[in-house]
Amino acid sequence: MIPVLSLLIYLVYPRPVLLVLFSGLMQSLLLPLLGIVALYFRFKKIDPKLKPSMVWDVFLILSVLAFMTIGLYLMIEKGGDLLNKIVP
């Protein structure tokens, strides 16, 4: 199903460079969301019997901060490239 959808998108909008830049922008938005969801499940939905140590919590928070930093960087980088390609 996904290859067919990809082909249809390409046939409707045949500019592969823009499509790749757009997918990079979408990934930059997804990274912080994944980190926030991981924190939500860790602190709100975990079974108390499975609760990890404080060290794990610290590294999880550091990972989420790294996701947010990378996501912001990619959003600025890919978003700027995308705008430069769309608006000459």
Backbone hydrogen bonds, N-H to C=O, Kabsch-Sander energy under -0.5 kcal/mol:
donor,donor_aa,acceptor,acceptor_aa,energy
5,L,1,M,-2.2
6,S,2,I,-2.8
7,L,3,P,-2.4
8,L,4,V,-2.4
9,I,5,L,-2.5
10,Y,6,S,-2.3
11,L,7,L,-2.6
12,V,8,L,-2.2
13,Y,9,I,-2.6
15,R,13,Y,-2.2
19,L,15,R,-2.0
20,V,16,P,-2.5
21,L,17,V,-2.3
22,F,18,L,-2.6
23,S,19,L,-2.1
24,G,20,V,-2.0
25,L,21,L,-2.0
26,M,22,F,-2.2
27,Q,23,S,-2.0
28,S,24,G,-1.9
29,L,25,L,-1.2
30,L,26,M,-1.5
31,L,27,Q,-2.0
33,L,29,L,-0.9
34,L,30,L,-2.4
35,G,31,L,-1.9
36,I,32,P,-2.4
37,V,33,L,-2.3
38,A,34,L,-2.1
39,L,35,G,-2.2
40,Y,36,I,-2.5
41,F,37,V,-2.7
42,R,38,A,-2.2
43,F,39,L,-2.7
44,K,40,Y,-2.4
45,K,40,Y,-0.8
45,K,41,F,-0.8
50,L,47,D,-2.3
51,K,48,P,-1.0
57,D,53,S,-1.6
58,V,54,M,-2.5
59,F,55,V,-2.3
60,L,56,W,-2.4
61,I,57,D,-2.4
62,L,58,V,-2.5
63,S,59,F,-2.2
64,V,60,L,-2.3
65,L,61,I,-2.4
66,A,62,L,-2.2
67,F,63,S,-2.6
68,M,64,V,-2.5
69,T,65,L,-2.4
70,I,66,A,-2.9
71,G,67,F,-2.8
72,L,68,M,-2.5
73,Y,69,T,-2.4
74,L,70,I,-2.9
75,M,71,G,-2.4
76,I,72,L,-2.3
77,E,73,Y,-3.0
78,K,74,L,-3.2
79,G,74,L,-0.6
79,G,75,M,-1.7
80,G,76,I,-1.9
81,D,77,E,-2.0
82,L,78,K,-2.7
83,L,79,G,-2.4
84,N,80,G,-2.3
85,K,81,D,-1.7
86,I,82,L,-2.2
87,V,83,L,-2.9
